[in-house]
Amino acid sequence: QVQLAESGGGSVQAGGSLRLSCVASGSIHSSYCMGWYRQAPGKEREGVAGIDSDGSTAYGDSVKGRFTISKDNAKNTLFLQMNSLKPEDTAMYYCAAIRLECNYFVREPYYGMDAWGKGTLVTISS
């Protein structure tokens, strides 16, 4: 059983950066995609990024070139480096453990999710 806890959210001006972290406890299957999704009020859930057991990554179209997902296996921690932030990035960000391939998850972040955290709020002002 996996438990996830996000941190690192906050308020930042457009053009700035934030680094989110997600600490995992319990055993994570090596085939899991570990990813991030976000949801803003009144908007659909959006897949942000995912990284699988071999380090391959997938990104949502809206964040490609600006966000980078990574992980530290020794610390059981997932990261999301967010640069060049825009007001439309404002949302609650969640990390998740997913059985499906990451490229599917970022397109439809609703299925194959075995665990997720409570979220961390990111607010970008213009």
BALOBA-1460 file (C-alpha; in Angstrom, 3 decimals):
// residues 126
<rec num="1" residu="q" x="0.000" y="0.000" z="0.000"/>
<rec num="2" residu="v" x="1.380" y="3.366" z="-1.051"/>
<rec num="3" residu="q" x="0.821" y="6.700" z="0.635"/>
<rec num="4" residu="l" x="1.780" y="9.983" z="-0.991"/>
<rec num="5" residu="a" x="2.262" y="13.453" z="0.453"/>
<rec num="6" residu="e" x="2.838" y="16.583" z="-1.626"/>
<rec num="7" residu="s" x="4.576" y="19.768" z="-0.577"/>
<rec num="8" residu="g" x="6.179" y="22.864" z="-2.063"/>
<rec num="9" residu="g" x="3.163" y="24.770" z="-3.308"/>
<rec num="10" residu="g" x="2.795" y="28.460" z="-2.759"/>
<rec num="11" residu="s" x="2.220" y="31.811" z="-4.400"/>
<rec num="12" residu="v" x="4.608" y="33.174" z="-7.009"/>
<rec num="13" residu="q" x="4.548" y="35.813" z="-9.723"/>
<rec num="14" residu="a" x="4.298" y="34.947" z="-13.387"/>
<rec num="15" residu="g" x="7.662" y="33.999" z="-14.808"/>
<rec num="16" residu="g" x="8.854" y="32.575" z="-11.520"/>
<rec num="17" residu="s" x="9.598" y="29.032" z="-10.445"/>
<rec num="18" residu="l" x="8.472" y="26.486" z="-7.900"/>
<rec num="19" residu="r" x="9.640" y="23.005" z="-7.042"/>
<rec num="20" residu="l" x="7.069" y="20.524" z="-5.794"/>
<rec num="21" residu="s" x="7.925" y="17.387" z="-3.876"/>
<rec num="22" residu="c" x="6.020" y="14.196" z="-3.204"/>
<rec num="23" residu="v" x="7.193" y="11.720" z="-0.600"/>
<rec num="24" residu="a" x="6.073" y="8.133" z="-1.007"/>
<rec num="25" residu="s" x="5.797" y="5.632" z="1.805"/>
<rec num="26" residu="g" x="5.229" y="1.934" z="1.386"/>
<rec num="27" residu="s" x="6.312" y="-0.206" z="-1.520"/>
<rec num="28" residu="i" x="5.875" y="1.126" z="-5.039"/>
<rec num="29" residu="h" x="5.731" y="-1.394" z="-7.856"/>
<rec num="30" residu="s" x="8.610" y="-0.962" z="-10.269"/>
<rec num="31" residu="s" x="6.213" y="-0.719" z="-13.210"/>
<rec num="32" residu="y" x="4.332" y="2.246" z="-11.757"/>
<rec num="33" residu="c" x="4.201" y="5.532" z="-13.510"/>
<rec num="34" residu="m" x="4.686" y="8.245" z="-10.926"/>
<rec num="35" residu="g" x="3.070" y="11.448" z="-12.011"/>
<rec num="36" residu="w" x="1.523" y="14.805" z="-11.318"/>
<rec num="37" residu="y" x="-1.887" y="16.080" z="-12.244"/>
<rec num="38" residu="r" x="-3.625" y="19.333" z="-11.473"/>
<rec num="39" residu="q" x="-7.101" y="20.744" z="-11.213"/>
<rec num="40" residu="a" x="-8.272" y="24.324" z="-11.053"/>
<rec num="41" residu="p" x="-11.776" y="25.378" z="-9.964"/>
<rec num="42" residu="g" x="-14.226" y="24.986" z="-12.809"/>
<rec num="43" residu="k" x="-11.739" y="23.143" z="-15.010"/>
<rec num="44" residu="e" x="-11.147" y="19.512" z="-15.875"/>
<rec num="45" residu="r" x="-8.400" y="17.505" z="-14.279"/>
<rec num="46" residu="e" x="-5.230" y="17.845" z="-16.343"/>
<rec num="47" residu="g" x="-2.285" y="15.493" z="-16.508"/>
<rec num="48" residu="v" x="0.973" y="17.374" z="-16.007"/>
<rec num="49" residu="a" x="3.865" y="14.932" z="-16.096"/>
<rec num="50" residu="g" x="4.861" y="11.356" z="-15.421"/>
<rec num="51" residu="i" x="8.021" y="9.322" z="-14.992"/>
<rec num="52" residu="d" x="8.251" y="5.551" z="-15.108"/>
<rec num="53" residu="s" x="10.582" y="3.075" z="-13.473"/>
<rec num="54" residu="d" x="13.292" y="3.398" z="-16.132"/>
<rec num="55" residu="g" x="13.249" y="7.180" z="-16.034"/>
<rec num="56" residu="s" x="11.339" y="7.837" z="-19.237"/>
<rec num="57" residu="t" x="9.064" y="10.848" z="-19.020"/>
<rec num="58" residu="a" x="5.862" y="12.211" z="-20.468"/>
<rec num="59" residu="y" x="4.423" y="15.712" z="-20.277"/>
<rec num="60" residu="g" x="1.171" y="17.426" z="-20.924"/>
<rec num="61" residu="d" x="1.257" y="19.700" z="-23.939"/>
<rec num="62" residu="s" x="0.663" y="22.832" z="-21.902"/>
<rec num="63" residu="v" x="3.788" y="22.350" z="-19.763"/>
<rec num="64" residu="k" x="6.323" y="20.936" z="-22.214"/>
<rec num="65" residu="g" x="9.523" y="22.916" z="-22.157"/>
<rec num="66" residu="r" x="8.664" y="24.563" z="-18.840"/>
<rec num="67" residu="f" x="8.224" y="21.731" z="-16.325"/>
<rec num="68" residu="t" x="10.572" y="18.871" z="-15.513"/>
<rec num="69" residu="i" x="9.678" y="15.745" z="-13.570"/>
<rec num="70" residu="s" x="12.313" y="13.767" z="-11.705"/>
<rec num="71" residu="k" x="12.675" y="11.374" z="-8.818"/>
<rec num="72" residu="d" x="15.131" y="10.440" z="-6.107"/>
<rec num="73" residu="n" x="14.746" y="6.736" z="-5.512"/>
<rec num="74" residu="a" x="16.959" y="6.757" z="-2.431"/>
<rec num="75" residu="k" x="14.645" y="9.258" z="-0.756"/>
<rec num="76" residu="n" x="11.418" y="7.865" z="-2.220"/>
<rec num="77" residu="t" x="10.631" y="11.328" z="-3.490"/>
<rec num="78" residu="l" x="9.104" y="12.645" z="-6.693"/>
<rec num="79" residu="f" x="9.752" y="16.205" z="-7.873"/>
<rec num="80" residu="l" x="8.221" y="18.650" z="-10.283"/>
<rec num="81" residu="q" x="10.363" y="21.619" z="-11.250"/>
<rec num="82" residu="m" x="8.120" y="24.329" z="-12.643"/>
<rec num="83" residu="n" x="9.715" y="27.231" z="-14.509"/>
<rec num="84" residu="s" x="8.319" y="30.153" z="-16.481"/>
<rec num="85" residu="l" x="5.085" y="29.884" z="-14.555"/>
<rec num="86" residu="k" x="1.926" y="31.395" z="-15.977"/>
<rec num="87" residu="p" x="-1.351" y="32.402" z="-14.320"/>
<rec num="88" residu="e" x="-3.042" y="29.483" z="-16.063"/>
<rec num="89" residu="d" x="-0.796" y="27.135" z="-14.078"/>
<rec num="90" residu="t" x="-2.743" y="28.069" z="-10.955"/>
<rec num="91" residu="a" x="-4.274" y="24.878" z="-9.588"/>
<rec num="92" residu="m" x="-4.155" y="22.251" z="-6.913"/>
<rec num="93" residu="y" x="-1.345" y="19.866" z="-7.799"/>
<rec num="94" residu="y" x="-1.489" y="16.200" z="-6.880"/>
<rec num="95" residu="c" x="1.011" y="13.393" z="-7.206"/>
<rec num="96" residu="a" x="-0.117" y="9.886" z="-8.006"/>
<rec num="97" residu="a" x="1.030" y="6.319" z="-8.469"/>
<rec num="98" residu="i" x="-0.386" y="4.941" z="-11.699"/>
<rec num="99" residu="r" x="-0.453" y="1.455" z="-13.182"/>
<rec num="100" residu="l" x="-0.903" y="2.720" z="-16.719"/>
<rec num="101" residu="e" x="1.787" y="4.087" z="-18.994"/>
<rec num="102" residu="c" x="2.725" y="7.670" z="-18.300"/>
<rec num="103" residu="n" x="1.876" y="8.878" z="-21.786"/>
<rec num="104" residu="y" x="-1.685" y="7.685" z="-21.264"/>
<rec num="105" residu="f" x="-1.891" y="9.165" z="-17.784"/>
<rec num="106" residu="v" x="-0.939" y="12.672" z="-18.857"/>
<rec num="107" residu="r" x="-3.704" y="12.603" z="-21.479"/>
<rec num="108" residu="e" x="-6.415" y="11.213" z="-19.209"/>
<rec num="109" residu="p" x="-5.494" y="11.371" z="-15.517"/>
<rec num="110" residu="y" x="-8.512" y="9.441" z="-14.278"/>
<rec num="111" residu="y" x="-7.661" y="5.770" z="-14.652"/>
<rec num="112" residu="g" x="-5.199" y="3.311" z="-13.214"/>
<rec num="113" residu="m" x="-4.414" y="5.471" z="-10.192"/>
<rec num="114" residu="d" x="-3.598" y="3.324" z="-7.175"/>
<rec num="115" residu="a" x="-2.770" y="6.173" z="-4.833"/>
<rec num="116" residu="w" x="-2.712" y="9.945" z="-4.709"/>
<rec num="117" residu="g" x="-2.007" y="12.656" z="-2.223"/>
<rec num="118" residu="k" x="-4.069" y="15.455" z="-0.766"/>
<rec num="119" residu="g" x="-2.563" y="18.060" z="-3.063"/>
<rec num="120" residu="t" x="-0.544" y="21.240" z="-2.769"/>
<rec num="121" residu="l" x="-1.858" y="24.583" z="-3.975"/>
<rec num="122" residu="v" x="0.020" y="26.606" z="-6.588"/>
<rec num="123" residu="t" x="-1.075" y="30.179" z="-7.227"/>
<rec num="124" residu="i" x="0.497" y="32.292" z="-9.967"/>
<rec num="125" residu="s" x="-0.177" y="36.008" z="-10.076"/>
<rec num="126" residu="s" x="0.315" y="38.255" z="-13.082"/>
